Amino acid sequence: MQEFFHMGGYAQWVWPVYGLAAVALVGMLVSTRRTLKSREREFENLKANRKGAP
């Protein structure tokens, strides 16, 4: 197990890159969810305004 975490001597470069990738993925997830919620609200507003129109 120790050898796995040591990554054959490359751990000092590999683990930070894994961390950066995880941060980027979480950031993309948060951004996507915010955009989705915003678009859903916009869609609901458009539907509500359309019902009142002739």
Summary of the structure (lengths in Angstrom):
residues: 54
radius of gyration: 22.2
end to end distance: 69.2
largest distance: 70.8
contacts: 95
relative contact order: 0.07
helix: 93%
strand: 0%
